[in-house]
Amino acid sequence: MAEVVNGDKKGILLETGTNEFEIVEFSIGAVNYGINVAKVREVITSADFPVTRMPQAHPYIDGLFTLRGRSMPLVNLPRCLNVDSMEQPKNIIVTEINNYNIGFLVDNVSRIHRISWKDMETAPEVGDQSRVVGIIKMKDRIVLLLDFESIIAEINPEINAKLTTIEDAEIETKAKRSAMHVVVAEDSSMLRELLVTTLHESGYRYVRDFNNGKSAWEYLEILADKEGPIEDQVRIVVTDIEMPQMDGHRLLKLIRDNDRLKDVPVVLFSSLISEEMKRKGDDLGASGQISKPEINQLIGLLDTLIFAPNK
């Protein structure tokens, strides 16, 4: 399975702005889940990798395991999701998210699917949906796309701190920021709330946020139809890449192809900013790309693009 995942990743990243992606499907108990292939380094057999218990570790962490000389934490995903395994978990999905290497223990990894973001529905608001960002309907089953970023942020307080701790700004700087209109597209409810709150605290008061690229695009189309300079309607767009209905790359492409919106700065703020993904963003015309959770870098880039675009 590891070879399939690693071998397919290169092909996945070659197409740009197609609004398609691939998921690794896995199961825990009777429930099927998915993770974007771009986050997966490989899949390994849990029995082959001893786990060292860590004192006072987070309740979701089983301990540390070593892969090719690198130690990384192992998250017991059944425990995290409060789902009973039907058998002894067999696989570890090794991921790289937010420049953080971490393994997730699951029952079984089954296959890879190529799908369109438009075929993924936003998770309904039933109970606590913080773990699920989307629902993919297959012929005979439903696959839940998990919000791995929020799981990692809960386990690693450093990530939350980076998303919420900002450098002090002078009163004049905050005053300038307060007049700028920012559009944010981010599917993770937890991360979106943190991002919007932090932007407000930094002085960016006018923030319109959306939980998917399609809704953000429909809003931008409305703004583009209004009279007057587009800068008076939207000054900058901050978007995640991985979102239901429409991903950030497709959103960026549509903005660049629109005569009214083509010069609006667009920043990709995502856990998927690898070298390959960065090339994709550059090819589509991204004004900048910042890896989550570096909120201070993001605010600094917004200031540069808005107030000193030629620097």
Secondary structure, DSSP 8 states (H G I E B T S, - for coil): -HHHHHHHHHHHTTS-SSSEEEEEEEEETTEEEEEEGGGEEEEEEGGGS--B--TT--TTEEEEEEETTEEEEEEEHHHHHT---SS---EEEEEEETTEEEEEEESEEEEEEEEEGGGEEE---SS--TTEEEEEE-SS-EEEEE-HHHHHHHH-HHHHHHHH------HHHHHHHTT-EEEEE---HHHHHHHHHHHHHHT--EEEEESSHHHHHHHHHHHHTSSS-GGGT-SEEEE-SS-SSS-HHHHHHHHHHSTTTTTS-EEEEETT--HHHHHHHHHHT-SEEEETT-HHHHHHHHHHHHH-TT-
